[in-house]
Amino acid sequence: MADLSRYRAEFPTLERVTYLNSCSLGALSVRTRAAIDQYMDDWTQLGASAWYETWVGEIAALRGKVARLIGARPEEIAWAPSVSAALSSLGSALDFATRDEVATSELDFPTVANQFQVKPGTKLAWAASPDGIRVPLDSWRKAVGPRTALLATSRVCYTTGSVQDMRAVGRIAHDAGAQFLCDDYQGTGVAPVDVRAMDCDFFVTGSLKWLLGGTGSCYLYVKKELIPELRPTHTGWWANAHMFDFDVKRFAYWADARRFEGGEVNMAGVAGASAALDMVLEIGPERLRRATEELVRDLVERAEDAKFAVGTPHEPEQRAGIVVLRMQDPAKATNVLAQEGIIVDHRPGKLRVSPYFYNTAEENAKLIAALQRHRLR
């Protein structure tokens, strides 16, 4: 932790509050704000010519940084304004004619399920979580069958912080002839990822949380070998390889993942996300993982010593950056803590705490002491 302490000064939020909510929104850094300010300056000074002089190149640079972070190639990365938009484009390109089921789990974030719940002719198969903390591999084996077109799930569970063995989950999908999508919005940045090693067909993540880039910048990975056969019908001008010909009668998909991009790009989001990724890559995924592991271990031990009901896996290798405490009224606890300048979040029946590399063990202690003092359980 000591070698990362110098980064703490880059986050002004930490001077005001005890911020333990990075899995809802990563703290804003000085360099990210500066990058957004530079975007505003470019807009002011260059006007529309900024698209050609700087912005198109910045989008390409961002794709390259994302590729480096997740073990992909730049041509396998598409930018999107949200995971929902990315999945809409991808989902429109998938074939559900002969296989009409999508397997997902009871613990997954609703975005993935919602995408396919409303898709005509598509059914959902649910992998169960007997303990409410994780989804065992046997549950996936029961959920996947001959009609499964896609297995879509999160590497890190947003309500418990449990980490799935994505290589094993993906193997279940592929053995059944299905494709495999990893939603890693809760994991990228706090836990190293290699999409090739996991053998993902598709992968989505975004800037909001551990990647520290704020809202409005998400990323879709599509395995290079699959791109030529996928033709999204949820599309737009940016998906056209001839976009700058301005020929209304001519459309041809990009040969790479840009075919999954839609319309106008949120350049303020790109600017902030790109600067934040510079910091993430500068520190490195392994160092981020070690720092967060240490803080999570410390927080779990303090919570257990204080007799709180911890709803996060006990095994360190199955935890990411989320610690969950089961509570009768977590919304009340969140509000009481906020009044003391301690920022956390809640989900049904659970107080969710998500420390990151810029936090300290002393902040963990402050949280537990406040919960005990207010008798919040």
GUVOTOR-982282 format. One record per residue (C-alpha): x negated, z negated, y; residue number from 1. Coordinates in steps of 0.001 Angstrom, whole numbers, plus 524288, in hexadecimal, padded with zeros to 5 digits. Layout:
SITE; X; Z; Y; NUM $
...
! end
This chain:
SITE; 80000; 80000; 80000; 1 $
SITE; 7F500; 7FCC8; 80974; 2 $
SITE; 7F06E; 80AD9; 80AD1; 3 $
SITE; 7FE2C; 80F10; 80EDF; 4 $
SITE; 80075; 8045C; 818D6; 5 $
SITE; 7FB62; 80CF2; 823E8; 6 $
SITE; 8072C; 815DC; 82256; 7 $
SITE; 81079; 80ADE; 825D3; 8 $
SITE; 80D5C; 80C83; 83442; 9 $
SITE; 81295; 81A73; 83399; 10 $
SITE; 82082; 81583; 831A1; 11 $
SITE; 8262E; 80F1F; 83DF0; 12 $
SITE; 83257; 80AC2; 83684; 13 $
SITE; 82A0B; 800B7; 82F6F; 14 $
SITE; 82709; 7F9F7; 83C45; 15 $
SITE; 83588; 7F732; 83E73; 16 $
SITE; 83B1C; 7F446; 830FD; 17 $
SITE; 837C0; 7F18C; 822E6; 18 $
SITE; 83AF5; 7FEF2; 81DA3; 19 $
SITE; 83D5F; 7FEF3; 80EE7; 20 $
SITE; 84677; 80AA3; 80E0A; 21 $
SITE; 83DEA; 81693; 80C0D; 22 $
SITE; 84655; 81BC1; 800F6; 23 $
SITE; 85148; 81D9B; 80AD5; 24 $
SITE; 848D3; 822D1; 815DE; 25 $
SITE; 83A1F; 8229E; 8170A; 26 $
SITE; 834B4; 81C77; 82363; 27 $
SITE; 8312D; 82585; 82E9F; 28 $
SITE; 8229E; 8271B; 8311D; 29 $
SITE; 81BDE; 82A16; 83DE1; 30 $
SITE; 8169C; 836DB; 83894; 31 $
SITE; 82407; 83B4D; 833F9; 32 $
SITE; 829D2; 838B0; 84163; 33 $
SITE; 81E7D; 84015; 84787; 34 $
SITE; 8211C; 84BD9; 83ED5; 35 $
SITE; 82F6A; 84C15; 842C7; 36 $
SITE; 82B5D; 84B01; 85101; 37 $
SITE; 8224D; 856A6; 84EEE; 38 $
SITE; 82DC0; 85E52; 84974; 39 $
SITE; 83539; 85B4B; 855F0; 40 $
SITE; 8299D; 85F9B; 85E1C; 41 $
SITE; 828B9; 86C70; 85698; 42 $
SITE; 83727; 86EA6; 858AD; 43 $
SITE; 83596; 86C12; 86733; 44 $
SITE; 82989; 8746E; 8692B; 45 $
SITE; 82BC1; 87FA0; 85FB0; 46 $
SITE; 83A74; 8809B; 85E5E; 47 $
SITE; 83F03; 889C2; 85396; 48 $
SITE; 8315A; 88F3F; 851BF; 49 $
SITE; 82DB6; 88231; 84B81; 50 $
SITE; 8340B; 88745; 83F02; 51 $
SITE; 829DF; 891E4; 83DB3; 52 $
SITE; 81E45; 88B29; 843F2; 53 $
SITE; 81ED5; 87E10; 83CEE; 54 $
SITE; 82B49; 87A2B; 835DA; 55 $
SITE; 82BA7; 883E5; 82A8F; 56 $
SITE; 81D9B; 88038; 82797; 57 $
SITE; 820F3; 871C0; 8280F; 58 $
SITE; 82BB5; 873AA; 81E12; 59 $
SITE; 8221E; 87A81; 8150C; 60 $
SITE; 81841; 86F8E; 816FF; 61 $
SITE; 82288; 86574; 8137E; 62 $
SITE; 825BE; 86C8A; 806D4; 63 $
SITE; 81748; 86C24; 8038C; 64 $
SITE; 8164A; 85D84; 805F4; 65 $
SITE; 82214; 85ACF; 7FD62; 66 $
SITE; 81C54; 8633D; 7F2A3; 67 $
SITE; 80F8B; 85BC1; 7F346; 68 $
SITE; 816A0; 84EC3; 7F276; 69 $
SITE; 81ED0; 851EE; 7E671; 70 $
SITE; 8155E; 85A97; 7DEE4; 71 $
SITE; 81C1B; 86788; 7E19D; 72 $
SITE; 818A4; 87491; 7E7EA; 73 $
SITE; 81D00; 8776C; 7F5E8; 74 $
SITE; 82504; 88309; 7F140; 75 $
SITE; 82D00; 879C1; 7E8BE; 76 $
SITE; 831D2; 871C8; 7F470; 77 $
SITE; 83DDC; 87441; 7FCBB; 78 $
SITE; 8417E; 86C8A; 808DF; 79 $
SITE; 84F71; 86787; 80A5E; 80 $
SITE; 85670; 85ED0; 81434; 81 $
SITE; 85B48; 855C3; 8095A; 82 $
SITE; 85B32; 85402; 7FAB0; 83 $
SITE; 86985; 857FD; 7FAB6; 84 $
SITE; 8660D; 864F5; 80121; 85 $
SITE; 85AC8; 8672B; 7F7B2; 86 $
SITE; 86367; 86473; 7EBE9; 87 $
SITE; 86E3A; 86D19; 7F146; 88 $
SITE; 864D9; 87884; 7F1DC; 89 $
SITE; 85EFD; 875A0; 7E494; 90 $
SITE; 86C22; 872E6; 7DE33; 91 $
SITE; 87159; 87FF3; 7E2E0; 92 $
SITE; 8667D; 886B8; 7DB5E; 93 $
SITE; 8682D; 87FC1; 7CE5B; 94 $
SITE; 86FFA; 885BE; 7C33C; 95 $
SITE; 87AE7; 87D29; 7BE01; 96 $
SITE; 88211; 88805; 7B6BE; 97 $
SITE; 87DD8; 88442; 7A8FD; 98 $
SITE; 87986; 87648; 7AB9C; 99 $
SITE; 882B6; 86F2B; 7B4D2; 100 $
SITE; 87DB9; 86119; 7B4BD; 101 $
SITE; 87491; 859BB; 7BDA3; 102 $
SITE; 86F0D; 84D09; 7B830; 103 $
SITE; 86C69; 84222; 7C1DD; 104 $
SITE; 86CD6; 83342; 7C15D; 105 $
SITE; 8751E; 827EF; 7C5F7; 106 $
SITE; 869AD; 82315; 7CE3B; 107 $
SITE; 866B5; 82FAB; 7D57F; 108 $
SITE; 86926; 83147; 7E400; 109 $
SITE; 87658; 83813; 7E62E; 110 $
SITE; 8707B; 84441; 7EC87; 111 $
SITE; 86D04; 84AA5; 7DF99; 112 $
SITE; 879DB; 847B1; 7D8D5; 113 $
SITE; 88209; 84B68; 7E4BB; 114 $
SITE; 87B81; 858AB; 7E52C; 115 $
SITE; 8806D; 85C3F; 7D7AE; 116 $
SITE; 88D15; 85458; 7D75B; 117 $
SITE; 8934B; 85E1A; 7E097; 118 $
SITE; 88D66; 86A53; 7DA84; 119 $
SITE; 89833; 87201; 7D39E; 120 $
SITE; 89670; 872C4; 7C4F5; 121 $
SITE; 88BC9; 86875; 7C492; 122 $
SITE; 88CE9; 85B77; 7BD85; 123 $
SITE; 884BD; 84F21; 7BE54; 124 $
SITE; 87F42; 84793; 7B2CE; 125 $
SITE; 87B41; 839A0; 7B5F1; 126 $
SITE; 86F78; 8326B; 7B082; 127 $
SITE; 872EA; 8240B; 7AFCB; 128 $
SITE; 86B24; 81847; 7B47B; 129 $
SITE; 86E3B; 80CC7; 7AB8C; 130 $
SITE; 866E4; 802D7; 7B3ED; 131 $
SITE; 869EE; 808A3; 7C147; 132 $
SITE; 85B56; 80969; 7C42F; 133 $
SITE; 85648; 81569; 7BD13; 134 $
SITE; 85ADB; 820CD; 7B4A3; 135 $
SITE; 854EB; 820B0; 7A6EA; 136 $
SITE; 85099; 82D62; 7A0B7; 137 $
SITE; 85B04; 82BE5; 7963A; 138 $
SITE; 86565; 82CD2; 7A0C8; 139 $
SITE; 85FC2; 839D4; 7A50A; 140 $
SITE; 85F93; 83EB7; 79718; 141 $
SITE; 86E0A; 83B99; 795FD; 142 $
SITE; 87150; 8420A; 7A2FA; 143 $
SITE; 86A08; 84ECC; 7A06D; 144 $
SITE; 86F65; 858D7; 796F9; 145 $
SITE; 8713A; 86752; 79441; 146 $
SITE; 879A4; 86919; 7A076; 147 $
SITE; 86FE0; 862B3; 7A9B7; 148 $
SITE; 86AD6; 86C43; 7B3D9; 149 $
SITE; 86380; 86260; 7BC29; 150 $
SITE; 85EC1; 8546B; 7BB2A; 151 $
SITE; 85DCB; 84EEB; 7C8F8; 152 $
SITE; 8590B; 8412E; 7CBAD; 153 $
SITE; 85097; 838C0; 7D480; 154 $
SITE; 84302; 83422; 7D0EF; 155 $
SITE; 84590; 8275F; 7D850; 156 $
SITE; 852E4; 820D8; 7D816; 157 $
SITE; 8578A; 81E05; 7E5E6; 158 $
SITE; 85EDA; 81185; 7E239; 159 $
SITE; 854C9; 80B0B; 7D958; 160 $
SITE; 8478E; 81145; 7DBD2; 161 $
SITE; 845C7; 8146F; 7CD77; 162 $
SITE; 83CF1; 82005; 7CA4E; 163 $
SITE; 8409D; 829AF; 7BFBF; 164 $
SITE; 836FB; 83087; 7B6BD; 165 $
SITE; 839FC; 83DFA; 7BC12; 166 $
SITE; 8315A; 8451D; 7B281; 167 $
SITE; 8394E; 83F46; 7A758; 168 $
SITE; 84658; 841B8; 7AE26; 169 $
SITE; 84298; 84FC2; 7B0F5; 170 $
SITE; 83EAF; 851DB; 7A2DA; 171 $
SITE; 84C65; 84DE4; 79EA3; 172 $
SITE; 8520D; 8582E; 7A7BD; 173 $
SITE; 848C4; 862F6; 7A38E; 174 $
SITE; 84A37; 86004; 7950F; 175 $
SITE; 858CA; 8624C; 796CE; 176 $
SITE; 85689; 86F10; 79E0F; 177 $
SITE; 85A5F; 86964; 7AB41; 178 $
SITE; 85319; 8699D; 7B825; 179 $
SITE; 84DF6; 85D60; 7BEB5; 180 $
SITE; 84F43; 858E4; 7CCDB; 181 $
SITE; 84886; 84CDA; 7D260; 182 $
SITE; 84E3B; 846A6; 7DEA4; 183 $
SITE; 8429E; 83F1B; 7E3FF; 184 $
SITE; 847B8; 83B2E; 7F14B; 185 $
SITE; 8457F; 82CE6; 7EDAE; 186 $
SITE; 8380A; 82F05; 7E7D0; 187 $
SITE; 82F69; 8390B; 7EE99; 188 $
SITE; 8253F; 83212; 7F6C4; 189 $
SITE; 82670; 824DA; 7F04F; 190 $
SITE; 8233D; 829D2; 7E29F; 191 $
SITE; 81A0D; 83549; 7DFA3; 192 $
SITE; 820C9; 84163; 7DA86; 193 $
SITE; 81C6E; 84DB4; 7D38F; 194 $
SITE; 8278A; 8572E; 7D131; 195 $
SITE; 81F98; 85EF1; 7C772; 196 $
SITE; 81C1E; 852F8; 7BF7B; 197 $
SITE; 82A82; 84EF1; 7BF6B; 198 $
SITE; 82E0B; 85CF7; 7BBB1; 199 $
SITE; 838D4; 85D97; 7C5E5; 200 $
SITE; 84034; 86A2A; 7C7A0; 201 $
SITE; 84538; 86551; 7D4B3; 202 $
SITE; 841C3; 859F3; 7DD7A; 203 $
SITE; 84756; 854ED; 7EA52; 204 $
SITE; 84242; 84AEB; 7F3E3; 205 $
SITE; 8423B; 84879; 8027A; 206 $
SITE; 83BFB; 84292; 80E6D; 207 $
SITE; 84589; 83780; 81133; 208 $
SITE; 83FF9; 82C64; 80921; 209 $
SITE; 8322F; 82A87; 803D0; 210 $
SITE; 82D6B; 83737; 80A0F; 211 $
SITE; 82FAB; 8311E; 81784; 212 $
SITE; 8344E; 83D9D; 81E1E; 213 $
SITE; 84201; 839D6; 82232; 214 $
SITE; 84E87; 84170; 82050; 215 $
SITE; 8512A; 84FBA; 81DE5; 216 $
SITE; 845E6; 854B0; 81591; 217 $
SITE; 84726; 85633; 806E8; 218 $
SITE; 83FCE; 85E05; 7FCC3; 219 $
SITE; 843C4; 86599; 7F0BD; 220 $
SITE; 839E2; 86906; 7E63A; 221 $
SITE; 83D2E; 87410; 7DCE5; 222 $
SITE; 833DA; 87731; 7D1D1; 223 $
SITE; 82D51; 88413; 7D4FB; 224 $
SITE; 830CD; 88A2E; 7C7FA; 225 $
SITE; 83F59; 8880D; 7CA85; 226 $
SITE; 84037; 88D18; 7D876; 227 $
SITE; 841FB; 89BC4; 7D5A7; 228 $
SITE; 84DFA; 89981; 7CD27; 229 $
SITE; 85508; 8909C; 7D6CE; 230 $
SITE; 85D5C; 8970E; 7E137; 231 $
SITE; 8643B; 88D06; 7E9C7; 232 $
SITE; 87147; 890EE; 7EFA3; 233 $
SITE; 87132; 8853E; 7F8E7; 234 $
SITE; 867A0; 88BC5; 801F8; 235 $
SITE; 86460; 88FFB; 80FC6; 236 $
SITE; 85BA4; 897CE; 818BC; 237 $
SITE; 84F51; 89029; 8155E; 238 $
SITE; 850B4; 893C9; 80702; 239 $
SITE; 84F5A; 8A232; 80A68; 240 $
SITE; 841A9; 8A7A2; 808A3; 241 $
SITE; 844F9; 8B197; 8134D; 242 $
SITE; 84A60; 8A79F; 81CCD; 243 $
SITE; 84286; 8AC51; 82878; 244 $
SITE; 846D5; 8BA76; 8268F; 245 $
SITE; 85437; 8B617; 82B7F; 246 $
SITE; 85AA6; 8C03E; 822BE; 247 $
SITE; 8684D; 8BB49; 81FDC; 248 $
SITE; 869A1; 8C496; 81449; 249 $
SITE; 85D3E; 8C085; 80D50; 250 $
SITE; 85B29; 8B421; 80570; 251 $
SITE; 850A0; 8B141; 7FB76; 252 $
SITE; 84CBC; 8A3D4; 7F685; 253 $
SITE; 83F32; 89EB7; 7F94D; 254 $
SITE; 836C4; 89F7C; 7ED1B; 255 $
SITE; 833DE; 890E9; 7EE64; 256 $
SITE; 83BBF; 8846A; 7F061; 257 $
SITE; 83F4C; 8884B; 7FE42; 258 $
SITE; 84AD4; 88F59; 7F812; 259 $
SITE; 85133; 881DE; 7F759; 260 $
SITE; 85031; 87F5A; 805E1; 261 $
SITE; 85C35; 88198; 80E25; 262 $
SITE; 85CF6; 88295; 81CDA; 263 $
SITE; 856AF; 87D03; 828EB; 264 $
SITE; 84C0C; 872F9; 82669; 265 $
SITE; 84C22; 8657C; 82CAE; 266 $
SITE; 83EFD; 86678; 83372; 267 $
SITE; 83F3D; 858AD; 838EE; 268 $
SITE; 840CB; 853EB; 82AEF; 269 $
SITE; 835EA; 85CE3; 8263C; 270 $
SITE; 82CBF; 857E4; 830CE; 271 $
SITE; 82F17; 8499C; 82DA4; 272 $
SITE; 82F03; 84B98; 81EF7; 273 $
SITE; 82258; 8534D; 81F5B; 274 $
SITE; 81B17; 848FF; 82751; 275 $
SITE; 8201F; 83E49; 81E5E; 276 $
SITE; 81BA4; 845DA; 81262; 277 $
SITE; 80E11; 8467E; 81853; 278 $
SITE; 80DC3; 837A6; 817E1; 279 $
SITE; 81319; 836FE; 80A01; 280 $
SITE; 808E7; 840C9; 8054A; 281 $
SITE; 7FE31; 83A07; 80D17; 282 $
SITE; 800E6; 82D24; 80650; 283 $
SITE; 8038C; 83395; 7F937; 284 $
SITE; 80E60; 83171; 7EF2D; 285 $
SITE; 80623; 82899; 7E673; 286 $
SITE; 80297; 81F40; 7F181; 287 $
SITE; 810B9; 81F10; 7F604; 288 $
SITE; 814F4; 81BE7; 7E833; 289 $
SITE; 80B37; 810C6; 7E6AC; 290 $
SITE; 80EBF; 80AC6; 7F3C5; 291 $
SITE; 81D4B; 80B58; 7F10A; 292 $
SITE; 81B9E; 8063A; 7E331; 293 $
SITE; 814A2; 7FA5E; 7E8B4; 294 $
SITE; 81F4C; 7F799; 7F295; 295 $
SITE; 82A34; 7F9A6; 7E8B8; 296 $
SITE; 8239C; 7F0BD; 7DED9; 297 $
SITE; 821E0; 7E651; 7E949; 298 $
SITE; 83017; 7E752; 7ED90; 299 $
SITE; 83579; 7E6ED; 7DFB3; 300 $
SITE; 82D55; 7DAE0; 7DC8C; 301 $
SITE; 831AF; 7D3E8; 7E8F0; 302 $
SITE; 83FE9; 7D74F; 7E63A; 303 $
SITE; 83F25; 7D2BB; 7D822; 304 $
SITE; 83853; 7C60E; 7DC1B; 305 $
SITE; 84370; 7C3B2; 7E5B9; 306 $
SITE; 84D5C; 7C607; 7DAB6; 307 $
SITE; 85349; 7D26F; 7E04A; 308 $
SITE; 8599E; 7DBFD; 7D6CB; 309 $
SITE; 8503D; 7E77E; 7D6CA; 310 $
SITE; 8569A; 7F459; 7D2DE; 311 $
SITE; 849FE; 7FC34; 7D244; 312 $
SITE; 84278; 7FEAF; 7C593; 313 $
SITE; 83928; 7F3CC; 7C1DA; 314 $
SITE; 82ECB; 7FD4D; 7BCEE; 315 $
SITE; 825E9; 8017C; 7C84B; 316 $
SITE; 8244A; 80F4A; 7C310; 317 $
SITE; 83317; 8112E; 7C3B4; 318 $
SITE; 8340B; 80D55; 7D21C; 319 $
SITE; 83238; 8159A; 7DE4C; 320 $
SITE; 83416; 8109F; 7EC25; 321 $
SITE; 84173; 80A2D; 7EB05; 322 $
SITE; 8447C; 7FBFA; 7E802; 323 $
SITE; 852BD; 7F88B; 7E5DA; 324 $
SITE; 85893; 7EAEA; 7E68C; 325 $
SITE; 8662C; 7E951; 7E0FD; 326 $
SITE; 86F2E; 7E268; 7EAA1; 327 $
SITE; 87D7A; 7DF51; 7EC82; 328 $
SITE; 87DAF; 7E45E; 7FA7A; 329 $
SITE; 871B5; 7ECE3; 7FD19; 330 $
SITE; 877BD; 7F2C0; 80961; 331 $
SITE; 87892; 7E52C; 80F73; 332 $
SITE; 86A94; 7E24C; 80B6E; 333 $
SITE; 865F4; 7EF08; 8119E; 334 $
SITE; 86CA3; 7EBA0; 81E76; 335 $
SITE; 86792; 7DD99; 81EBB; 336 $
SITE; 859BC; 7E236; 81C16; 337 $
SITE; 85ACD; 7EC95; 826B1; 338 $
SITE; 85E14; 7E202; 8308C; 339 $
SITE; 850F1; 7DBEC; 82D33; 340 $
SITE; 849FF; 7E8F9; 82E95; 341 $
SITE; 848A3; 7EB6D; 81FF8; 342 $
SITE; 84D7A; 7F90B; 81C8D; 343 $
SITE; 851FE; 7FBE2; 80EAB; 344 $
SITE; 85DA1; 80322; 808E5; 345 $
SITE; 86856; 800FE; 7FEE9; 346 $
SITE; 86F9F; 80820; 7F44C; 347 $
SITE; 87B89; 80336; 7ECC7; 348 $
SITE; 87829; 7F5A6; 7E7A9; 349 $
SITE; 869CE; 7F6EF; 7EB47; 350 $
SITE; 8606E; 7F425; 7F657; 351 $
SITE; 85663; 7FF20; 7F692; 352 $
SITE; 848A9; 7FC89; 7FBB6; 353 $
SITE; 83E92; 8076B; 7FC7E; 354 $
SITE; 830FD; 8039E; 80156; 355 $
SITE; 826CA; 80E11; 803EC; 356 $
SITE; 8182F; 80EA8; 80676; 357 $
SITE; 819C2; 80A26; 81494; 358 $
SITE; 82059; 7FD70; 8107B; 359 $
SITE; 819F5; 7F088; 80CC1; 360 $
SITE; 81BB8; 7E591; 80300; 361 $
SITE; 81EA0; 7DC9B; 80E8F; 362 $
SITE; 82A84; 7E4F3; 8119F; 363 $
SITE; 82F14; 7E371; 80399; 364 $
SITE; 82DCF; 7D4BE; 80517; 365 $
SITE; 83566; 7D516; 811DA; 366 $
SITE; 84096; 7DC49; 80B32; 367 $
SITE; 841A3; 7D2C7; 7FFD2; 368 $
SITE; 840D5; 7C714; 808E9; 369 $
SITE; 84BF2; 7CC84; 81146; 370 $
SITE; 85482; 7CEEE; 8056E; 371 $
SITE; 8524B; 7C0FB; 800CB; 372 $
SITE; 8546F; 7BB22; 80E32; 373 $
SITE; 86191; 7C200; 80FC2; 374 $
SITE; 86533; 7BFAF; 80174; 375 $
SITE; 86770; 7CE18; 7FF38; 376 $
SITE; 868F6; 7D0D1; 7F0B3; 377 $
! end
